Amino acid sequence: MLEKPAFIQGLFTYQGRGLGNPMAFQPPVTYVVPPDKRAQTIYFRAGNAAAEMIYLVLTRNGEPMRYFPVGAKGAIHVPLAVVEDLSPESRIEILVAAGEGLQSSVLLDVGFMEIA
Protein backbone atom coordinates (compact mmCIF):
# COMPACT_ATOMS: atom_id res chain seq x y z
CA MET A 1 0.00 0.00 0.00
CA LEU A 2 1.54 3.30 -1.10
CA GLU A 3 0.75 6.30 1.06
CA LYS A 4 1.33 9.93 0.13
CA PRO A 5 0.67 13.02 2.25
CA ALA A 6 -1.39 15.95 0.94
CA PHE A 7 -2.10 19.26 2.64
CA ILE A 8 -4.25 22.35 2.74
CA GLN A 9 -1.95 25.11 4.00
CA GLY A 10 -2.08 28.88 3.98
CA LEU A 11 -3.36 32.13 5.40
CA PHE A 12 -6.96 32.77 4.35
CA THR A 13 -9.04 35.91 4.86
CA TYR A 14 -12.77 36.10 5.49
CA GLN A 15 -15.64 38.41 6.34
CA GLY A 16 -18.14 36.91 8.78
CA ARG A 17 -21.85 36.59 8.08
CA GLY A 18 -22.81 35.46 11.56
CA LEU A 19 -21.95 32.37 13.58
CA GLY A 20 -24.98 30.55 12.21
CA ASN A 21 -23.89 31.04 8.59
CA PRO A 22 -20.71 29.16 7.66
CA MET A 23 -19.42 30.32 4.29
CA ALA A 24 -16.74 29.45 1.77
CA PHE A 25 -13.49 31.34 1.68
CA GLN A 26 -12.87 33.36 -1.48
CA PRO A 27 -11.34 31.66 -3.34
CA PRO A 28 -12.63 28.35 -1.90
CA VAL A 29 -10.23 26.29 0.23
CA THR A 30 -10.51 22.77 -1.17
CA TYR A 31 -8.81 19.41 -1.60
CA VAL A 32 -10.02 16.78 -4.08
CA VAL A 33 -9.08 13.14 -3.53
CA PRO A 34 -7.33 11.80 -6.65
CA PRO A 35 -9.54 9.48 -8.77
CA ASP A 36 -7.26 6.47 -8.18
CA LYS A 37 -6.88 6.85 -4.39
CA ARG A 38 -8.71 7.06 -1.09
CA ALA A 39 -7.67 9.54 1.56
CA GLN A 40 -7.99 10.16 5.29
CA THR A 41 -7.85 13.41 7.23
CA ILE A 42 -4.99 12.95 9.70
CA TYR A 43 -4.81 16.29 11.53
CA PHE A 44 -6.31 19.79 11.58
CA ARG A 45 -4.46 22.92 12.76
CA ALA A 46 -5.86 26.43 12.73
CA GLY A 47 -4.89 29.81 14.10
CA ASN A 48 -7.45 32.59 14.50
CA ALA A 49 -6.16 36.19 14.28
CA ALA A 50 -9.53 37.71 15.25
CA ALA A 51 -10.48 39.01 18.69
CA GLU A 52 -13.62 36.83 18.56
CA MET A 53 -14.19 33.09 18.39
CA ILE A 54 -14.77 31.56 14.96
CA TYR A 55 -15.38 28.00 13.82
CA LEU A 56 -14.34 26.05 10.78
CA VAL A 57 -16.36 23.34 9.09
CA LEU A 58 -14.70 20.49 7.18
CA THR A 59 -17.16 19.40 4.49
CA ARG A 60 -17.22 16.43 2.11
CA ASN A 61 -19.13 16.94 -1.14
CA GLY A 62 -21.02 19.82 0.48
CA GLU A 63 -21.99 17.97 3.68
CA PRO A 64 -20.45 18.86 7.08
CA MET A 65 -18.04 16.24 8.48
CA ARG A 66 -16.37 17.99 11.42
CA TYR A 67 -16.60 21.30 13.28
CA PHE A 68 -13.55 23.04 14.78
CA PRO A 69 -14.07 26.01 17.14
CA VAL A 70 -11.09 28.34 17.39
CA GLY A 71 -10.95 30.81 20.27
CA ALA A 72 -10.24 34.52 20.00
CA LYS A 73 -6.62 35.06 18.99
CA GLY A 74 -6.16 31.35 19.57
CA ALA A 75 -4.99 28.21 17.86
CA ILE A 76 -5.91 24.54 17.83
CA HIS A 77 -4.17 21.33 16.85
CA VAL A 78 -6.40 18.28 16.53
CA PRO A 79 -4.72 14.95 15.73
CA LEU A 80 -7.71 12.99 14.50
CA ALA A 81 -8.08 9.67 16.30
CA VAL A 82 -11.26 8.80 14.39
CA VAL A 83 -10.42 8.79 10.70
CA GLU A 84 -12.84 8.09 7.88
CA ASP A 85 -12.03 6.97 4.37
CA LEU A 86 -12.64 9.68 1.80
CA SER A 87 -13.67 8.10 -1.48
CA PRO A 88 -11.91 8.84 -4.76
CA GLU A 89 -12.89 12.23 -6.19
CA SER A 90 -14.42 13.42 -2.89
CA ARG A 91 -14.33 17.22 -2.68
CA ILE A 92 -13.22 18.46 0.72
CA GLU A 93 -13.86 22.13 1.48
CA ILE A 94 -13.28 24.22 4.59
CA LEU A 95 -15.91 26.80 5.51
CA VAL A 96 -15.66 29.55 8.11
CA ALA A 97 -18.27 31.00 10.45
CA ALA A 98 -17.60 34.29 12.22
CA GLY A 99 -19.54 37.16 13.76
CA GLU A 100 -21.45 39.42 11.38
CA GLY A 101 -19.04 41.80 9.62
CA LEU A 102 -15.91 40.43 11.33
CA GLN A 103 -12.96 40.66 8.93
CA SER A 104 -9.82 38.72 9.72
CA SER A 105 -7.58 35.84 8.70
CA VAL A 106 -7.14 32.24 9.71
CA LEU A 107 -4.00 30.16 9.28
CA LEU A 108 -4.73 26.58 8.22
CA ASP A 109 -2.63 23.43 8.08
CA VAL A 110 -4.73 20.34 7.37
CA GLY A 111 -3.06 17.01 6.66
CA PHE A 112 -4.43 14.16 4.58
CA MET A 113 -2.98 10.77 3.76
CA GLU A 114 -3.68 9.45 0.27
CA ILE A 115 -3.83 5.68 0.05
CA ALA A 116 -3.50 3.70 -3.17
Secondary structure, 3 states (H helix, E strand, C coil): CCEEEEEEEEEEEEECCCCCCCEEEEEEEEEECCCCCEEEEEEEEEEECCCCCEEEEEEECCEEEEEEEECCCCEEEEECCCCCCECCCCEEEEEEECCCCCEEEEEEEEEEEEEC
